[in-house]
Amino acid sequence: MKVQALVKRYAQGLVAACREKDEWESILAELKEINHLFMSHRELKSLIENPFIPKTKKKIIIEEIINNLNLLPKVRRFLLLLNEHHRMNFLNDIVAYLPYAWMEEKGVAIFEVRSAVPLEKEEVDSLREKLAELEAAPVHLDLVVDPEILAGIRIRKGNVVYDASIKGQLNKIKEILSEG
């Protein structure tokens, strides 16, 4: 199974276990804290992710960290589950994906918008409004400045890409010319 699929599955499972937004925000904050701890302590990170160290020893270390930080029960179980299945090395990716899993669970449509230059606030608001109307759902936009776009924008939702960029149009022309 691909890493992205595993990350998504664990994130969705944790989100499904959350009952309220306050609980979700507390869980996310604690996981970010744990992730920061692992990322900022190279020795701890390499110890936790080392496949040659038995998971029972890792469990002892993780439980000690959990007890010292007095974490929520769901966070405790989640970390121990990751350790049990040798997935602690995915924690950083899971924490990064969790807000998206939460939005998906709540029916928010997520779009990545790439443009050559930063979009103006009015442009972003107009785009968000039009996409929300098309989706009949709230919309979240991830704005990315991509100098390869040249001009225009490229919008992606999942695997579907709407390419209104100059580069995209040039590539279409190139394809047509090479076919014909």
HELIX and SHEET records of a PDB file:
HELIX    1   1 VAL A    3  ALA A   16  1                                  14    
HELIX    2   2 LYS A   21  SER A   40  1                                  20    
HELIX    3   3 ARG A   42  GLU A   49  1                                   8    
HELIX    4   4 LYS A   55  LEU A   69  1                                  15    
HELIX    5   5 PRO A   73  GLU A   84  1                                  12    
HELIX    6   6 MET A   88  PHE A   90  5                                   3    
HELIX    7   7 LEU A   91  GLU A  105  1                                  15    
HELIX    8   8 LYS A  121  GLU A  135  1                                  15    
HELIX    9   9 PRO A  147  ILE A  149  5                                   3    
HELIX   10  10 ILE A  166  GLU A  179  1                                  14    
SHEET    1   A 4 VAL A 139  VAL A 145  0                                        
SHEET    2   A 4 ALA A 109  SER A 115  1                                        
SHEET    3   A 4 GLY A 152  LYS A 157 -1                                        
SHEET    4   A 4 VAL A 160  SER A 165 -1                                        
END                                                                             
